[in-house]
Amino acid sequence: MEVGIKIKEYLESNGISQAFVGREANINPVKLNMALNGKRRMTFDEYSTVCYVLGVNTDYFLKPRMPDKK
């Protein structure tokens, strides 16, 4: 599952609006919405700022995975 979608689910389950996160993280609301709906990738700077606003570590929404084998 994409990180943006995980963040969106976290926001919904905790009653936090995208508008609040966008404002506090200084991210354009359209860009944030697209990232949270899996239509664009969030930059690491955006991701780390969103995590800061939410009060979680940057590893909160990430899970390690094995690299693809060729």
N, CA, C and O atoms as a Tripos MOL2 file, in Angstrom:
@<TRIPOS>MOLECULE
protein
  280   279    70     0     0
PROTEIN
NO_CHARGES

@<TRIPOS>ATOM
      1 N           0.8500   -1.1850    0.0000 N.3       1 MET1
      2 CA          0.0000    0.0000    0.0000 C.3       1 MET1
      3 C           0.8940    1.2450    0.0000 C.2       1 MET1
      4 O           1.9140    1.2880    0.6880 O.2       1 MET1
      5 N           0.5060    2.2320   -0.7610 N.am      2 GLU2
      6 CA          1.2590    3.4700   -0.8650 C.3       2 GLU2
      7 C           1.2410    4.2450    0.4520 C.2       2 GLU2
      8 O           0.2650    4.2010    1.2010 O.2       2 GLU2
      9 N           2.3260    4.9450    0.7160 N.am      3 VAL3
     10 CA          2.4600    5.7140    1.9520 C.3       3 VAL3
     11 C           1.3560    6.7670    2.0620 C.2       3 VAL3
     12 O           0.7720    6.9440    3.1310 O.2       3 VAL3
     13 N           1.0690    7.4630    0.9630 N.am      4 GLY4
     14 CA          0.0370    8.5000    0.9930 C.3       4 GLY4
     15 C          -1.3130    7.9590    1.4280 C.2       4 GLY4
     16 O          -2.0290    8.6070    2.1910 O.2       4 GLY4
     17 N          -1.6580    6.7840    0.9500 N.am      5 ILE5
     18 CA         -2.9410    6.1750    1.3080 C.3       5 ILE5
     19 C          -2.9480    5.7810    2.7850 C.2       5 ILE5
     20 O          -3.9710    5.9030    3.4580 O.2       5 ILE5
     21 N          -1.8090    5.3090    3.2860 N.am      6 LYS6
     22 CA         -1.7060    4.9880    4.7180 C.3       6 LYS6
     23 C          -1.8970    6.2430    5.5570 C.2       6 LYS6
     24 O          -2.5690    6.2170    6.5880 O.2       6 LYS6
     25 N          -1.3020    7.3390    5.1060 N.am      7 ILE7
     26 CA         -1.4610    8.5990    5.8370 C.3       7 ILE7
     27 C          -2.9240    9.0410    5.8030 C.2       7 ILE7
     28 O          -3.4590    9.4860    6.8170 O.2       7 ILE7
     29 N          -3.5650    8.9220    4.6550 N.am      8 LYS8
     30 CA         -4.9780    9.3020    4.5270 C.3       8 LYS8
     31 C          -5.8390    8.4980    5.5000 C.2       8 LYS8
     32 O          -6.7110    9.0550    6.1650 O.2       8 LYS8
     33 N          -5.5960    7.1980    5.5810 N.am      9 GLU9
     34 CA         -6.3520    6.3600    6.5180 C.3       9 GLU9
     35 C          -6.1010    6.7840    7.9620 C.2       9 GLU9
     36 O          -7.0210    6.7900    8.7800 O.2       9 GLU9
     37 N          -4.8550    7.1370    8.2740 N.am     10 TYR10
     38 CA         -4.5110    7.6120    9.6220 C.3      10 TYR10
     39 C          -5.2800    8.8940    9.9360 C.2      10 TYR10
     40 O          -5.8390    9.0390   11.0230 O.2      10 TYR10
     41 N          -5.3040    9.8220    8.9790 N.am     11 LEU11
     42 CA         -6.0240   11.0770    9.1840 C.3      11 LEU11
     43 C          -7.4980   10.8210    9.4430 C.2      11 LEU11
     44 O          -8.0790   11.3790   10.3740 O.2      11 LEU11
     45 N          -8.1000    9.9770    8.6170 N.am     12 GLU12
     46 CA         -9.5310    9.6820    8.7570 C.3      12 GLU12
     47 C          -9.8380    9.0250   10.0900 C.2      12 GLU12
     48 O         -10.8220    9.3730   10.7420 O.2      12 GLU12
     49 N          -9.0050    8.0760   10.5010 N.am     13 SER13
     50 CA         -9.2800    7.3640   11.7570 C.3      13 SER13
     51 C          -9.0140    8.2200   12.9950 C.2      13 SER13
     52 O          -9.4770    7.8970   14.0880 O.2      13 SER13
     53 N          -8.2670    9.3120   12.8210 N.am     14 ASN14
     54 CA         -7.9660   10.1930   13.9580 C.3      14 ASN14
     55 C          -8.6640   11.5430   13.8730 C.2      14 ASN14
     56 O          -8.3920   12.4360   14.6750 O.2      14 ASN14
     57 N          -9.5640   11.6960   12.9030 N.am     15 GLY15
     58 CA        -10.3420   12.9260   12.7740 C.3      15 GLY15
     59 C          -9.5040   14.1550   12.4460 C.2      15 GLY15
     60 O          -9.8110   15.2580   12.8980 O.2      15 GLY15
     61 N          -8.4500   13.9680   11.6620 N.am     16 ILE16
     62 CA         -7.5670   15.0690   11.2800 C.3      16 ILE16
     63 C          -7.8430   15.4120    9.8190 C.2      16 ILE16
     64 O          -7.8800   14.5240    8.9660 O.2      16 ILE16
     65 N          -8.0350   16.6810    9.5340 N.am     17 SER17
     66 CA         -8.3540   17.0740    8.1600 C.3      17 SER17
     67 C          -7.0960   17.2550    7.3160 C.2      17 SER17
     68 O          -6.0290   17.6100    7.8170 O.2      17 SER17
     69 N          -7.2560   17.0030    6.0380 N.am     18 GLN18
     70 CA         -6.1670   17.2400    5.0900 C.3      18 GLN18
     71 C          -5.8180   18.7220    5.0670 C.2      18 GLN18
     72 O          -4.6520   19.0850    4.9120 O.2      18 GLN18
     73 N          -6.8240   19.5780    5.2210 N.am     19 ALA19
     74 CA         -6.5880   21.0250    5.2150 C.3      19 ALA19
     75 C          -5.6580   21.4130    6.3620 C.2      19 ALA19
     76 O          -4.7490   22.2220    6.1740 O.2      19 ALA19
     77 N          -5.8740   20.8470    7.5400 N.am     20 PHE20
     78 CA         -5.0120   21.1260    8.6910 C.3      20 PHE20
     79 C          -3.5820   20.7070    8.4010 C.2      20 PHE20
     80 O          -2.6490   21.4780    8.6210 O.2      20 PHE20
     81 N          -3.4060   19.4840    7.9070 N.am     21 VAL21
     82 CA         -2.0650   18.9680    7.6370 C.3      21 VAL21
     83 C          -1.3820   19.8160    6.5700 C.2      21 VAL21
     84 O          -0.2150   20.1790    6.7220 O.2      21 VAL21
     85 N          -2.0900   20.1300    5.5050 N.am     22 GLY22
     86 CA         -1.5140   20.9450    4.4400 C.3      22 GLY22
     87 C          -1.0760   22.3060    4.9400 C.2      22 GLY22
     88 O           0.0020   22.7900    4.5960 O.2      22 GLY22
     89 N          -1.9190   22.9180    5.7560 N.am     23 ARG23
     90 CA         -1.6070   24.2400    6.3000 C.3      23 ARG23
     91 C          -0.3840   24.1750    7.2150 C.2      23 ARG23
     92 O           0.5400   24.9780    7.0800 O.2      23 ARG23
     93 N          -0.3820   23.2180    8.1450 N.am     24 GLU24
     94 CA          0.7110   23.1020    9.1060 C.3      24 GLU24
     95 C           2.0230   22.6750    8.4480 C.2      24 GLU24
     96 O           3.1000   23.0840    8.8820 O.2      24 GLU24
     97 N           1.9310   21.8530    7.4000 N.am     25 ALA25
     98 CA          3.1320   21.3570    6.7150 C.3      25 ALA25
     99 C           3.5480   22.2680    5.5630 C.2      25 ALA25
    100 O           4.5850   22.0550    4.9350 O.2      25 ALA25
    101 N           2.7290   23.2840    5.2940 N.am     26 ASN26
    102 CA          2.9880   24.2120    4.1910 C.3      26 ASN26
    103 C           3.1090   23.4710    2.8540 C.2      26 ASN26
    104 O           4.0350   23.6930    2.0740 O.2      26 ASN26
    105 N           2.1350   22.5830    2.6230 N.am     27 ILE27
    106 CA          2.0650   21.8270    1.3670 C.3      27 ILE27
    107 C           0.7910   22.2450    0.6480 C.2      27 ILE27
    108 O          -0.2820   22.3040    1.2500 O.2      27 ILE27
    109 N           0.9130   22.5310   -0.6290 N.am     28 ASN28
    110 CA         -0.2400   22.9010   -1.4420 C.3      28 ASN28
    111 C          -1.3290   21.8460   -1.2600 C.2      28 ASN28
    112 O          -1.0590   20.6540   -1.4030 O.2      28 ASN28
    113 N          -2.5700   22.2710   -0.9420 N.am     29 PRO29
    114 CA         -3.6400   21.2960   -0.6780 C.3      29 PRO29
    115 C          -3.9290   20.3480   -1.8400 C.2      29 PRO29
    116 O          -4.2710   19.1870   -1.6150 O.2      29 PRO29
    117 N          -3.7980   20.8210   -3.0730 N.am     30 VAL30
    118 CA         -4.0400   19.9580   -4.2350 C.3      30 VAL30
    119 C          -2.9550   18.8800   -4.3020 C.2      30 VAL30
    120 O          -3.2590   17.7070   -4.5200 O.2      30 VAL30
    121 N          -1.6870   19.2740   -4.1150 N.am     31 LYS31
    122 CA         -0.5880   18.3050   -4.1320 C.3      31 LYS31
    123 C          -0.7510   17.2760   -3.0100 C.2      31 LYS31
    124 O          -0.5440   16.0810   -3.2210 O.2      31 LYS31
    125 N          -1.1200   17.7440   -1.8250 N.am     32 LEU32
    126 CA         -1.3020   16.8310   -0.6970 C.3      32 LEU32
    127 C          -2.4350   15.8520   -0.9890 C.2      32 LEU32
    128 O          -2.2900   14.6500   -0.7670 O.2      32 LEU32
    129 N          -3.5500   16.3570   -1.4810 N.am     33 ASN33
    130 CA         -4.6810   15.4850   -1.7910 C.3      33 ASN33
    131 C          -4.3140   14.4440   -2.8310 C.2      33 ASN33
    132 O          -4.6940   13.2800   -2.7070 O.2      33 ASN33
    133 N          -3.5780   14.8500   -3.8550 N.am     34 MET34
    134 CA         -3.1600   13.8940   -4.8760 C.3      34 MET34
    135 C          -2.2610   12.8160   -4.2700 C.2      34 MET34
    136 O          -2.3960   11.6390   -4.6030 O.2      34 MET34
    137 N          -1.3460   13.2120   -3.3840 N.am     35 ALA35
    138 CA         -0.4500   12.2470   -2.7370 C.3      35 ALA35
    139 C          -1.2300   11.2950   -1.8400 C.2      35 ALA35
    140 O          -0.9360   10.1000   -1.7960 O.2      35 ALA35
    141 N          -2.2170   11.8150   -1.1290 N.am     36 LEU36
    142 CA         -2.9910   10.9830   -0.2120 C.3      36 LEU36
    143 C          -3.9590   10.0570   -0.9420 C.2      36 LEU36
    144 O          -4.4890    9.1150   -0.3520 O.2      36 LEU36
    145 N          -4.1850   10.3240   -2.2080 N.am     37 ASN37
    146 CA         -5.0560    9.4640   -3.0150 C.3      37 ASN37
    147 C          -4.2680    8.6100   -4.0040 C.2      37 ASN37
    148 O          -4.8480    7.9930   -4.8980 O.2      37 ASN37
    149 N          -2.9340    8.5770   -3.8410 N.am     38 GLY38
    150 CA         -2.0940    7.7250   -4.6730 C.3      38 GLY38
    151 C          -1.8940    8.2070   -6.0910 C.2      38 GLY38
    152 O          -1.5180    7.4220   -6.9620 O.2      38 GLY38
    153 N          -2.1420    9.5080   -6.3480 N.am     39 LYS39
    154 CA         -2.0210   10.0270   -7.7110 C.3      39 LYS39
    155 C          -0.7040   10.7500   -7.9530 C.2      39 LYS39
    156 O          -0.4040   11.1390   -9.0820 O.2      39 LYS39
    157 N           0.0800   10.9280   -6.8980 N.am     40 ARG40
    158 CA          1.4330   11.4720   -7.0320 C.3      40 ARG40
    159 C           2.2500   10.9860   -5.8470 C.2      40 ARG40
    160 O           1.7110   10.6670   -4.7880 O.2      40 ARG40
    161 N           3.5540   10.9350   -6.0460 N.am     41 ARG41
    162 CA          4.4400   10.5240   -4.9570 C.3      41 ARG41
    163 C           4.8120   11.7390   -4.1240 C.2      41 ARG41
    164 O           5.0920   12.8180   -4.6460 O.2      41 ARG41
    165 N           4.8070   11.5330   -2.8350 N.am     42 MET42
    166 CA          5.2080   12.5700   -1.9120 C.3      42 MET42
    167 C           6.7350   12.6210   -1.8640 C.2      42 MET42
    168 O           7.3830   11.5750   -1.8510 O.2      42 MET42
    169 N           7.3140   13.8120   -1.8390 N.am     43 THR43
    170 CA          8.7590   13.9070   -1.6790 C.3      43 THR43
    171 C           9.1100   13.5300   -0.2410 C.2      43 THR43
    172 O           8.2490   13.5490    0.6390 O.2      43 THR43
    173 N          10.3790   13.1880   -0.0070 N.am     44 PHE44
    174 CA         10.7660   12.8480    1.3580 C.3      44 PHE44
    175 C          10.6230   14.0570    2.2680 C.2      44 PHE44
    176 O          10.2350   13.9080    3.4270 O.2      44 PHE44
    177 N          10.9280   15.2540    1.7710 N.am     45 ASP45
    178 CA         10.7570   16.4590    2.5910 C.3      45 ASP45
    179 C           9.2910   16.6410    2.9900 C.2      45 ASP45
    180 O           8.9940   16.9410    4.1460 O.2      45 ASP45
    181 N           8.3830   16.4610    2.0380 N.am     46 GLU46
    182 CA          6.9530   16.5580    2.3540 C.3      46 GLU46
    183 C           6.5670   15.4990    3.3700 C.2      46 GLU46
    184 O           5.8780   15.7860    4.3490 O.2      46 GLU46
    185 N           7.0170   14.2660    3.1330 N.am     47 TYR47
    186 CA          6.6840   13.1560    4.0270 C.3      47 TYR47
    187 C           7.1800   13.4170    5.4440 C.2      47 TYR47
    188 O           6.4350   13.2350    6.4060 O.2      47 TYR47
    189 N           8.4270   13.8400    5.5770 N.am     48 SER48
    190 CA          8.9830   14.0570    6.9130 C.3      48 SER48
    191 C           8.2750   15.2150    7.6150 C.2      48 SER48
    192 O           8.1060   15.1820    8.8340 O.2      48 SER48
    193 N           7.8620   16.2360    6.8680 N.am     49 THR49
    194 CA          7.1280   17.3510    7.4600 C.3      49 THR49
    195 C           5.7400   16.9100    7.9070 C.2      49 THR49
    196 O           5.2850   17.3000    8.9820 O.2      49 THR49
    197 N           5.0650   16.1080    7.0980 N.am     50 VAL50
    198 CA          3.7510   15.5760    7.4770 C.3      50 VAL50
    199 C           3.8770   14.7310    8.7520 C.2      50 VAL50
    200 O           3.0520   14.8490    9.6580 O.2      50 VAL50
    201 N           4.8920   13.8940    8.8200 N.am     51 CYS51
    202 CA          5.1150   13.0900   10.0290 C.3      51 CYS51
    203 C           5.3250   13.9840   11.2420 C.2      51 CYS51
    204 O           4.8000   13.7010   12.3190 O.2      51 CYS51
    205 N           6.0880   15.0580   11.0770 N.am     52 TYR52
    206 CA          6.3150   16.0030   12.1760 C.3      52 TYR52
    207 C           4.9920   16.6010   12.6380 C.2      52 TYR52
    208 O           4.7130   16.6550   13.8350 O.2      52 TYR52
    209 N           4.1740   17.0510   11.6790 N.am     53 VAL53
    210 CA          2.8740   17.6500   12.0090 C.3      53 VAL53
    211 C           1.9940   16.6490   12.7590 C.2      53 VAL53
    212 O           1.2770   17.0200   13.6880 O.2      53 VAL53
    213 N           2.0530   15.3790   12.3530 N.am     54 LEU54
    214 CA          1.2270   14.3490   12.9850 C.3      54 LEU54
    215 C           1.8370   13.8280   14.2890 C.2      54 LEU54
    216 O           1.1800   13.1000   15.0330 O.2      54 LEU54
    217 N           3.0840   14.1950   14.5670 N.am     55 GLY55
    218 CA          3.7400   13.7670   15.8050 C.3      55 GLY55
    219 C           4.1470   12.3070   15.7920 C.2      55 GLY55
    220 O           4.1470   11.6450   16.8300 O.2      55 GLY55
    221 N           4.5010   11.7970   14.5950 N.am     56 VAL56
    222 CA          4.9500   10.4080   14.4800 C.3      56 VAL56
    223 C           6.3410   10.3740   13.8530 C.2      56 VAL56
    224 O           6.7330   11.3050   13.1500 O.2      56 VAL56
    225 N           7.0780    9.3090   14.1070 N.am     57 ASN57
    226 CA          8.3890    9.1270   13.4890 C.3      57 ASN57
    227 C           8.2270    8.8220   12.0090 C.2      57 ASN57
    228 O           7.1730    8.3560   11.5760 O.2      57 ASN57
    229 N           9.2690    9.0860   11.2370 N.am     58 THR58
    230 CA          9.1850    8.8630    9.7930 C.3      58 THR58
    231 C           9.0310    7.3960    9.4280 C.2      58 THR58
    232 O           8.6340    7.0850    8.3040 O.2      58 THR58
    233 N           9.3310    6.4900   10.3410 N.am     59 ASP59
    234 CA          9.1490    5.0690   10.0290 C.3      59 ASP59
    235 C           7.7320    4.5740   10.3330 C.2      59 ASP59
    236 O           7.4290    3.4000   10.1170 O.2      59 ASP59
    237 N           6.8770    5.4470   10.8240 N.am     60 TYR60
    238 CA          5.5270    5.0460   11.2320 C.3      60 TYR60
    239 C           4.7170    4.4450   10.0800 C.2      60 TYR60
    240 O           4.0140    3.4530   10.2730 O.2      60 TYR60
    241 N           4.8080    5.0260    8.9030 N.am     61 PHE61
    242 CA          4.0150    4.5750    7.7550 C.3      61 PHE61
    243 C           4.8080    3.6930    6.7960 C.2      61 PHE61
    244 O           4.2730    3.2260    5.7900 O.2      61 PHE61
    245 N           6.0750    3.4650    7.1050 N.am     62 LEU62
    246 CA          6.9410    2.6780    6.2240 C.3      62 LEU62
    247 C           7.2260    1.3180    6.8160 C.2      62 LEU62
    248 O           7.3950    1.1790    8.0280 O.2      62 LEU62
    249 N           7.2790    0.3290    5.9730 N.am     63 LYS63
    250 CA          7.6400   -1.0330    6.3810 C.3      63 LYS63
    251 C           8.7670   -1.5100    5.4840 C.2      63 LYS63
    252 O           8.7200   -1.2900    4.2730 O.2      63 LYS63
    253 N           9.7880   -2.1640    6.0530 N.am     64 PRO64
    254 CA         10.8720   -2.6780    5.2100 C.3      64 PRO64
    255 C          10.3570   -3.7490    4.2520 C.2      64 PRO64
    256 O           9.4030   -4.4670    4.5550 O.2      64 PRO64
    257 N          10.9950   -3.8410    3.1120 N.am     65 ARG65
    258 CA         10.6290   -4.8870    2.1530 C.3      65 ARG65
    259 C          11.8670   -5.3890    1.4410 C.2      65 ARG65
    260 O          12.8650   -4.6800    1.3110 O.2      65 ARG65
    261 N          11.7840   -6.5990    0.9930 N.am     66 MET66
    262 CA         12.8810   -7.2000    0.2480 C.3      66 MET66
    263 C          12.9710   -6.5500   -1.1180 C.2      66 MET66
    264 O          11.9460   -6.2280   -1.7190 O.2      66 MET66
    265 N          14.1810   -6.3540   -1.6160 N.am     67 PRO67
    266 CA         14.3030   -5.8260   -2.9760 C.3      67 PRO67
    267 C          13.7930   -6.8500   -3.9960 C.2      67 PRO67
    268 O          13.8300   -8.0590   -3.7640 O.2      67 PRO67
    269 N          13.3250   -6.3370   -5.1110 N.am     68 ASP68
    270 CA         12.8900   -7.2270   -6.1930 C.3      68 ASP68
    271 C          14.0820   -8.0140   -6.7160 C.2      68 ASP68
    272 O          15.1630   -7.4570   -6.9070 O.2      68 ASP68
    273 N          13.8900   -9.2890   -6.9450 N.am     69 LYS69
    274 CA         14.9630  -10.1150   -7.5090 C.3      69 LYS69
    275 C          14.8390  -10.1280   -9.0180 C.2      69 LYS69
    276 O          13.7420  -10.1570   -9.5760 O.2      69 LYS69
    277 N          15.9910  -10.1050   -9.6590 N.am     70 LYS70
    278 CA         15.9880  -10.0870  -11.1300 C.3      70 LYS70
    279 C          16.1700  -11.4720  -11.6830 C.2      70 LYS70
    280 O          16.1940  -11.6530  -12.9010 O.2      70 LYS70
@<TRIPOS>BOND
     1     1     2 1
     2     2     3 1
     3     3     4 2
     4     3     5 am
     5     5     6 1
     6     6     7 1
     7     7     8 2
     8     7     9 am
     9     9    10 1
    10    10    11 1
    11    11    12 2
    12    11    13 am
    13    13    14 1
    14    14    15 1
    15    15    16 2
    16    15    17 am
    17    17    18 1
    18    18    19 1
    19    19    20 2
    20    19    21 am
    21    21    22 1
    22    22    23 1
    23    23    24 2
    24    23    25 am
    25    25    26 1
    26    26    27 1
    27    27    28 2
    28    27    29 am
    29    29    30 1
    30    30    31 1
    31    31    32 2
    32    31    33 am
    33    33    34 1
    34    34    35 1
    35    35    36 2
    36    35    37 am
    37    37    38 1
    38    38    39 1
    39    39    40 2
    40    39    41 am
    41    41    42 1
    42    42    43 1
    43    43    44 2
    44    43    45 am
    45    45    46 1
    46    46    47 1
    47    47    48 2
    48    47    49 am
    49    49    50 1
    50    50    51 1
    51    51    52 2
    52    51    53 am
    53    53    54 1
    54    54    55 1
    55    55    56 2
    56    55    57 am
    57    57    58 1
    58    58    59 1
    59    59    60 2
    60    59    61 am
    61    61    62 1
    62    62    63 1
    63    63    64 2
    64    63    65 am
    65    65    66 1
    66    66    67 1
    67    67    68 2
    68    67    69 am
    69    69    70 1
    70    70    71 1
    71    71    72 2
    72    71    73 am
    73    73    74 1
    74    74    75 1
    75    75    76 2
    76    75    77 am
    77    77    78 1
    78    78    79 1
    79    79    80 2
    80    79    81 am
    81    81    82 1
    82    82    83 1
    83    83    84 2
    84    83    85 am
    85    85    86 1
    86    86    87 1
    87    87    88 2
    88    87    89 am
    89    89    90 1
    90    90    91 1
    91    91    92 2
    92    91    93 am
    93    93    94 1
    94    94    95 1
    95    95    96 2
    96    95    97 am
    97    97    98 1
    98    98    99 1
    99    99   100 2
   100    99   101 am
   101   101   102 1
   102   102   103 1
   103   103   104 2
   104   103   105 am
   105   105   106 1
   106   106   107 1
   107   107   108 2
   108   107   109 am
   109   109   110 1
   110   110   111 1
   111   111   112 2
   112   111   113 am
   113   113   114 1
   114   114   115 1
   115   115   116 2
   116   115   117 am
   117   117   118 1
   118   118   119 1
   119   119   120 2
   120   119   121 am
   121   121   122 1
   122   122   123 1
   123   123   124 2
   124   123   125 am
   125   125   126 1
   126   126   127 1
   127   127   128 2
   128   127   129 am
   129   129   130 1
   130   130   131 1
   131   131   132 2
   132   131   133 am
   133   133   134 1
   134   134   135 1
   135   135   136 2
   136   135   137 am
   137   137   138 1
   138   138   139 1
   139   139   140 2
   140   139   141 am
   141   141   142 1
   142   142   143 1
   143   143   144 2
   144   143   145 am
   145   145   146 1
   146   146   147 1
   147   147   148 2
   148   147   149 am
   149   149   150 1
   150   150   151 1
   151   151   152 2
   152   151   153 am
   153   153   154 1
   154   154   155 1
   155   155   156 2
   156   155   157 am
   157   157   158 1
   158   158   159 1
   159   159   160 2
   160   159   161 am
   161   161   162 1
   162   162   163 1
   163   163   164 2
   164   163   165 am
   165   165   166 1
   166   166   167 1
   167   167   168 2
   168   167   169 am
   169   169   170 1
   170   170   171 1
   171   171   172 2
   172   171   173 am
   173   173   174 1
   174   174   175 1
   175   175   176 2
   176   175   177 am
   177   177   178 1
   178   178   179 1
   179   179   180 2
   180   179   181 am
   181   181   182 1
   182   182   183 1
   183   183   184 2
   184   183   185 am
   185   185   186 1
   186   186   187 1
   187   187   188 2
   188   187   189 am
   189   189   190 1
   190   190   191 1
   191   191   192 2
   192   191   193 am
   193   193   194 1
   194   194   195 1
   195   195   196 2
   196   195   197 am
   197   197   198 1
   198   198   199 1
   199   199   200 2
   200   199   201 am
   201   201   202 1
   202   202   203 1
   203   203   204 2
   204   203   205 am
   205   205   206 1
   206   206   207 1
   207   207   208 2
   208   207   209 am
   209   209   210 1
   210   210   211 1
   211   211   212 2
   212   211   213 am
   213   213   214 1
   214   214   215 1
   215   215   216 2
   216   215   217 am
   217   217   218 1
   218   218   219 1
   219   219   220 2
   220   219   221 am
   221   221   222 1
   222   222   223 1
   223   223   224 2
   224   223   225 am
   225   225   226 1
   226   226   227 1
   227   227   228 2
   228   227   229 am
   229   229   230 1
   230   230   231 1
   231   231   232 2
   232   231   233 am
   233   233   234 1
   234   234   235 1
   235   235   236 2
   236   235   237 am
   237   237   238 1
   238   238   239 1
   239   239   240 2
   240   239   241 am
   241   241   242 1
   242   242   243 1
   243   243   244 2
   244   243   245 am
   245   245   246 1
   246   246   247 1
   247   247   248 2
   248   247   249 am
   249   249   250 1
   250   250   251 1
   251   251   252 2
   252   251   253 am
   253   253   254 1
   254   254   255 1
   255   255   256 2
   256   255   257 am
   257   257   258 1
   258   258   259 1
   259   259   260 2
   260   259   261 am
   261   261   262 1
   262   262   263 1
   263   263   264 2
   264   263   265 am
   265   265   266 1
   266   266   267 1
   267   267   268 2
   268   267   269 am
   269   269   270 1
   270   270   271 1
   271   271   272 2
   272   271   273 am
   273   273   274 1
   274   274   275 1
   275   275   276 2
   276   275   277 am
   277   277   278 1
   278   278   279 1
   279   279   280 2
@<TRIPOS>SUBSTRUCTURE
     1 MET1         2 RESIDUE 1 A MET
     2 GLU2         6 RESIDUE 1 A GLU
     3 VAL3        10 RESIDUE 1 A VAL
     4 GLY4        14 RESIDUE 1 A GLY
     5 ILE5        18 RESIDUE 1 A ILE
     6 LYS6        22 RESIDUE 1 A LYS
     7 ILE7        26 RESIDUE 1 A ILE
     8 LYS8        30 RESIDUE 1 A LYS
     9 GLU9        34 RESIDUE 1 A GLU
    10 TYR10       38 RESIDUE 1 A TYR
    11 LEU11       42 RESIDUE 1 A LEU
    12 GLU12       46 RESIDUE 1 A GLU
    13 SER13       50 RESIDUE 1 A SER
    14 ASN14       54 RESIDUE 1 A ASN
    15 GLY15       58 RESIDUE 1 A GLY
    16 ILE16       62 RESIDUE 1 A ILE
    17 SER17       66 RESIDUE 1 A SER
    18 GLN18       70 RESIDUE 1 A GLN
    19 ALA19       74 RESIDUE 1 A ALA
    20 PHE20       78 RESIDUE 1 A PHE
    21 VAL21       82 RESIDUE 1 A VAL
    22 GLY22       86 RESIDUE 1 A GLY
    23 ARG23       90 RESIDUE 1 A ARG
    24 GLU24       94 RESIDUE 1 A GLU
    25 ALA25       98 RESIDUE 1 A ALA
    26 ASN26      102 RESIDUE 1 A ASN
    27 ILE27      106 RESIDUE 1 A ILE
    28 ASN28      110 RESIDUE 1 A ASN
    29 PRO29      114 RESIDUE 1 A PRO
    30 VAL30      118 RESIDUE 1 A VAL
    31 LYS31      122 RESIDUE 1 A LYS
    32 LEU32      126 RESIDUE 1 A LEU
    33 ASN33      130 RESIDUE 1 A ASN
    34 MET34      134 RESIDUE 1 A MET
    35 ALA35      138 RESIDUE 1 A ALA
    36 LEU36      142 RESIDUE 1 A LEU
    37 ASN37      146 RESIDUE 1 A ASN
    38 GLY38      150 RESIDUE 1 A GLY
    39 LYS39      154 RESIDUE 1 A LYS
    40 ARG40      158 RESIDUE 1 A ARG
    41 ARG41      162 RESIDUE 1 A ARG
    42 MET42      166 RESIDUE 1 A MET
    43 THR43      170 RESIDUE 1 A THR
    44 PHE44      174 RESIDUE 1 A PHE
    45 ASP45      178 RESIDUE 1 A ASP
    46 GLU46      182 RESIDUE 1 A GLU
    47 TYR47      186 RESIDUE 1 A TYR
    48 SER48      190 RESIDUE 1 A SER
    49 THR49      194 RESIDUE 1 A THR
    50 VAL50      198 RESIDUE 1 A VAL
    51 CYS51      202 RESIDUE 1 A CYS
    52 TYR52      206 RESIDUE 1 A TYR
    53 VAL53      210 RESIDUE 1 A VAL
    54 LEU54      214 RESIDUE 1 A LEU
    55 GLY55      218 RESIDUE 1 A GLY
    56 VAL56      222 RESIDUE 1 A VAL
    57 ASN57      226 RESIDUE 1 A ASN
    58 THR58      230 RESIDUE 1 A THR
    59 ASP59      234 RESIDUE 1 A ASP
    60 TYR60      238 RESIDUE 1 A TYR
    61 PHE61      242 RESIDUE 1 A PHE
    62 LEU62      246 RESIDUE 1 A LEU
    63 LYS63      250 RESIDUE 1 A LYS
    64 PRO64      254 RESIDUE 1 A PRO
    65 ARG65      258 RESIDUE 1 A ARG
    66 MET66      262 RESIDUE 1 A MET
    67 PRO67      266 RESIDUE 1 A PRO
    68 ASP68      270 RESIDUE 1 A ASP
    69 LYS69      274 RESIDUE 1 A LYS
    70 LYS70      278 RESIDUE 1 A LYS
